[in-house]
């Protein structure tokens, strides 16, 4: 039974059902259990009995019971308010909002907010396939700088055809200019693709963190009714790979029908990346896997749960910071490749090439 007897789920602010349906459902169930167990006087659920006279009574420390004790039990008169104070199993955990802060931190992300930007970043312009096969006069044009994406637009061929009728030195200058300009454009587009790739990784980090938190939260919900004997019902979270997503590769564009550049849908890339990440975790399980043990005391389970979900949140934060640094390094490296030298005696620069700078005087 997921919910306490006679109770319904209590929605948690900041975890919206339309954005994170599974996480919102589990959070509502856990919230219902917390509310239920914080009022032990109204139910028969797990509670703590604290002796009021430890110096003279049969017990000298708190006793956690999985259910209410009958007052008629002479050996354990725990319901006698003269002898024992009844407390919630969460009485010493402070603010129970700690159960949900990590989930709130990684949820609430609307994918459609970045989809439009992602789509625009993955649409190529002045690129075409196999530039080394394009003939210019008796030789081949220089290949553009190394890149993961092929050129897909006949701009270079069109310019070559246009210059066939030229009978002036400018044709030679134009050849060098066209090569540098198209290489510059190709690298610029790759900068946009790199940004798009990191948007996928950013979304994947938050998505996976939410999934992992939901797994631990579900385990906590399952343990709330009554803790099992020690050593039973332990939950291991083997797919913790939030920080590893930063290093996962992805390809945001493909060669579509007719030789045009086609951007892969963000949702498709997200699914592929998470699938690859899980495979990686299965091959190389994380050294510090998350574990939620079914301890004898429910309060100890709760402490371990809070520690586990907070670790996922920290890992997500570290992953996003690493993603920012990684993006900056990759963009800086690509920008360096855009360097060109318009004139033989001139200096190199990384600005947009202009034809006038290639004319020798």
HELIX and SHEET records of a PDB file:
HELIX    1   1 UNK A   21  UNK A   37  1                                  17    
HELIX    2   2 UNK A   40  UNK A   42  5                                   3    
HELIX    3   3 UNK A   96  UNK A   99  5                                   4    
HELIX    4   4 UNK A  101  UNK A  106  1                                   6    
HELIX    5   5 UNK A  112  UNK A  121  1                                  10    
HELIX    6   6 UNK A  131  UNK A  133  5                                   3    
HELIX    7   7 UNK A  155  UNK A  163  1                                   9    
HELIX    8   8 UNK A  170  UNK A  224  1                                  55    
HELIX    9   9 UNK A  243  UNK A  247  5                                   5    
HELIX   10  10 UNK A  266  UNK A  283  1                                  18    
HELIX   11  11 UNK A  298  UNK A  337  1                                  40    
HELIX   12  12 UNK A  355  UNK A  358  5                                   4    
SHEET    1   A 3 UNK A  63  UNK A  65  0                                        
SHEET    2   A 3 UNK A  47  UNK A  51 -1                                        
SHEET    3   A 3 UNK A  84  UNK A  87 -1                                        
SHEET    1   B 2 UNK A 135  UNK A 136  0                                        
SHEET    2   B 2 UNK A 139  UNK A 140 -1                                        
SHEET    1   C 2 UNK A 235  UNK A 237  0                                        
SHEET    2   C 2 UNK A 290  UNK A 292 -1                                        
SHEET    1   D 2 UNK A 253  UNK A 255  0                                        
SHEET    2   D 2 UNK A 261  UNK A 263 -1                                        
END                                                                             
